[in-house]
Amino acid sequence: MYQTNQVCRCMRPLFLLVATGLTTSSPLAGNPQEPDRANEALWCTWQPEPSNQGAGVGKTIVLISGDEEYRSEEALPMLGKLLSERLGYTCHCLFAIDPESGVINPKNQNNIPGMHLLEQADLLVLGLRFRNLPDDQMKYFDNYLTTGKPIIGLRTSTHAFNYPGDSTSVYAHFGFNSQKWEGGFGRQVLGETWVSHHGNHGSQSTRGVINVEHAKHVLVTGADDVWGPTDVYGVGALSEGTTVLLYGQVLEGMEFDSPPAEGQQNEPMMPLVWIREYKNENGNITPVFCTTMGAATDFESAGLRRLIVNAALYLTDLESAIEEVTNVDPVGEYDPTNFGFDKFRPGLKPLDYQ
């Protein structure tokens, strides 16, 4: 049986945990100051079966969901299962969790258990919006960033963090509107923070148009049919050294074949997908792949899924495998909820995304 598509690690019987060495002496047991560290029911893990010969075998991806509007809690488990079964990565998916009930609540901006899993990650995939996480969780994020390991940022991750003006957190400068670290994590690391809706939200969709200057870049392999129902985001001047791979064409309607909007919205088109490098104060360089697409419904596009698969391989030094991967279909059923506030599926726990 394919273990990781069928069951999260947190659902394994006790005898299996003992058989695989995950006893109370496991590093996941953590310490008393971090009680969630050992509670695997608060996140999901997918591991490839032993026969999996995917290029990603032996490498780990952590996917962090947490936004109120675009259903990252649905999109990222789909991507985690896809990346594990199709490519062989070990994938952990984290969620915004209500600390009292253990249910997924994207409106809770202050709690994402499992951040310690970043210690073993080779790649981080972000689907965050306006989070204000406690320092004991953020320290793992900051440590990961300090190492120079790669990041994929989706949609609202350009404004992943938001700290109130009176915050005493040592990570307050990560906030999207930070003056101390201009534009916060979004602008400094991913390349942009929150600017605006460029297309009309809810009535104009997005077509990805490959930048002709980089049409032969390995990352755009198989990505010639990118479309999503979310609107194009406004993007300001990206830093020098940023490579725009796709532009976002504003469409007049919410269908794949809707015509392009006429006038200034597409003159010029906004950057939609780009790559860049962030150099931190220690001199370590973080490779970055960012797209302002990324709603759960956007990922019904095979072209967009293909971009993320390509980026995962590219950023984990497996570029040569990109053209070998042909199957980017979701594992099992994928029927995402439409974007919108207060539209998340209530009462679900990480186990429900097994």
NORRA-V375454 format. One record per backbone hydrogen bond with DSSP energy under -1.0 kcal/mol. CO is the residue of the C=O (numbers start at 1). NH is the residue of the N-H. Records with the same first field share a line. If there is no record, write none. Layout:
CO=NH + NH
This chain:
1=3
2=6
3=7
8=11
9=12
13=17
14=18
15=19
16=20
17=22
18=21
21=23
23=26
26=29
27=30
31=34
34=37
36=39
38=40
39=42
40=43
44=93
46=91
49=52
54=57
56=59
59=90
60=122 + 123
61=92
62=125
63=94
64=127
66=129
69=340
70=296
71=74 + 75
72=76
74=78
75=79
76=80
77=81
78=82
79=83
80=84
81=85
82=86
83=89
84=88
87=56
90=61
91=46
92=63
93=44
94=65
96=105
98=102
103=98
105=108
109=132
111=97
114=117
115=118
116=119
117=120
118=121
123=62
124=152
125=64
126=154
127=66
131=162
134=137 + 138
135=139
137=140
138=142
139=143
140=144
141=145
142=146
143=147
150=124
151=289
152=126
153=291
154=157
155=158
156=159
157=160
159=130
160=131
161=176
164=167
169=172
171=174
172=175
174=185
175=178
178=183
181=184
183=187
184=188
185=189 + 190
186=191 + 192
196=234
200=203 + 204
205=251
206=228
207=249
209=247
211=214
212=215
214=217
217=220
218=221
220=223
226=208
228=206
232=198 + 199
239=242
243=275
245=211
246=272 + 273
247=209
249=207
250=261
253=205
255=258
259=252
263=266
264=267
270=248
272=292
273=245 + 246
274=290
275=243
276=288
278=286
280=283
284=280
286=278
287=151
288=276
289=153
290=274
291=155
293=155
295=299
297=300
298=301
301=305
302=306
303=307
304=308
305=309
306=310
307=311
308=312
309=313
310=314
311=315
313=318
314=317
318=321
319=322
321=325
340=343
348=104
349=352
350=353
351=354
